[in-house]
Amino acid sequence: MTLLEEMEQYALEKDVPIMQQEGITFMCSFIKEHQLKSILEIGSAIGYSAIRMAMLDKNIHITTIERDEERYQKAKEYIARSEYKDQITLLYGDALEANIQGSYDMIFIDAAKAQYIRFFERYEPLLIQGGYIITDNLKFHGFVEHPETATSRNLRQLVGKISRFINYLKSRDDFDTTFLEQGDGIGISKKK
């Protein structure tokens, strides 16, 4: 079993949300196609997507942050076991409070969906001109398109926040945003 297979198995057993195969495959080809080298990831989970991105090119560097201690520890272990540990900087903490420096070709937001607007606004200044912010889970298992199927109040609130974030992206004149169906719905916002 490869390290990635082991991580996929762990995510399945422990119910850790990692990117769907279709989504991560698309994102990796996007990174290669646009030759993106400096990536900030908000929400490491167990480090799966960071390792997948690092595998693309030895000159790619990923800074990734995770606030859940158990997931952070697991990500630390997996990254240390991978051959890409020199390309990944793993940080522990809340992305809304962390002091992250630098400039990035791409920012990947895959953390608390209710906070997407706040993440976007906090980290967008670190994005280079012509850089991309990619957000995952914009369809949220079909609930965003069919909010009437959301049964619990919490789920309806979350779906409402994702819908507001989609409208927020559409309203940003300084970004060109494309919405794609891959995986669980991906938004690609290019900084003008």
N, C-alpha and C positions, 0 to 999 in steps of 0.2 A: 504494500500500500504506500503510495507516495504521500508526501507531507500534505499536499493539497487535498487528496482524497481523505486523509485522516481529519483534516479541518472540516471538510464537507460533512463527514460522518458525525463529528463532534457537534457541529451546528445543528444538524438534524436531530440528534439525540437530546441536546440541551435546549432546543428551541431558540437558538441564537440567530437573529436575522442577518444573513449574509446576502449579497446581491444575487439575484436569479441569474442562471447561466447565460441566458440570452442578453441580459443587461450588461453583465461584466464582459462578455465577449465583444459586444458592441463598443463598450467604453474603451477596451484595450485597443481595438482597431482604430478608434477615433484618436487615441493618444499617439499611436504609431503614425497615422496618416498626417497629423498636424505637428509631429515631432516635438511634443510637449516634454519638457525635461524636469521642470520644477513644479511639484504638485503638493497642495495642501489638502488633507482629507479631514473633514469634520465628522467624527464617529468611526473609530477603528474597528469596533466590535472585537473579533479575535485576530485581526490582522490579515484576513483573507484577501480583501481587495488590494491592500497595500503590497502584499507579496505578488499578487497577479500583475500589478502595474510595474513593480520593480523588475520582474522577469522579462519585460519587453526590451529593455536596453540598459546596459551597465551604467550609462550616463544619466539615467533618471534618478532623481532623488525625491522621496516622499516624506513630508512631515505629517504625522497623523496624531490625532488626539482622541482620547477615550475617557469618559468620566466614571464608568462602571468599573469598580475595582477588580471584580472577578474576571471580567472580560479583558481588562487591561493586563492583568497577570498572565492570562492565557495567551494574549497577543504577544506579550514579551517573550514567553516561552517559545511560541511558534516562530517568531521572527529570529530569535537567537539560534534556533535549529536550522533555519533556512540559509541558503548561500547568499542572501540579499541583505543581511543585517547591516552592512556598511552603507546601504542606500536608503535605509528607513530610519527616521528619527521618530520614536514613539514617545508621546507625552501623556501624562496622567493629569486629568483635571477637567473642569467644566469649560467648554469652548467659549461660553459667554463671559467668562472671567479671565481666561488665560491671556497671557501677554505674548503673542506670537509675532515675530518680526520677519522681515524679508519680503521678497516679491516673488510672485508665482505666475507661471504660465496657465495654470489650471487650479481651480478650487472645486473639490468634490464634496457636496453636502449630503450626508447620508446618516444623519443623527435624528434627534427628537423632531418629528415632523411639525409639531405645534410651534416650534421655534424657528422655522425656516426663514421667515422674513428677518428676524433678529440676526441669525447667522449671516445671511446675505449682506445685510447692512454693515455688520461688524467687520467682515473680512474682505468685502469688495475693494476697499482702498489698497489692499496688498496685491491686487490683480494687475498684471501689466496691461497696457493698451493692447487691444486685439486678443487678450486672454479669454479664457472660458470659465464659466461657473456651471458645473453640471449638478443637477439635483435628481435624486432617484425617488421612486415610490409616488409619483404624481397621480397615478390612477388608483393607488391604494386598494388593490385587489378588486377593482371595479366599483368600489363605493363612491368614488368621486363622480363618476358618470351616472350612477344610480343611487343617490343619497337616500332615497326612500327605503332602500334595503338595509340601511344601518339601523339595527334594532335598539342598541343601548344609547343612552344620552351621551356618554363619554365618546362613543364611536361617532355619533352625529356631530359633536363639537369638533373632533379631530378632522373629520371630513370637511367641515365648514372652514377650518383653518387652512387645510390644503387648498381648497377652492379659492380662498382669499389670497393665498400665496401665488397661485396661477394667475389671478387677476393682477396682482402686484407686479409680476414679471411682465405681463402684457403692458402695464402702464409705465414701465421704465424706458424712457426715450433714449437713455444713454447705453442701452443694451439691445441687441437683436436676439430674441429668444425663439427657438424652434422647439416644438413639442413632438416627441417621438413615442411610438407605441411599444418599443422594445421592452422586454422584461415587464416591470410593473409601472411603466411610464417614466420617461426621462425628459428633463428639460435641459436644453443647452443654450446658455445665455452668453453671447459674445460681446465683450466690452468694446464699444465704438471708439 
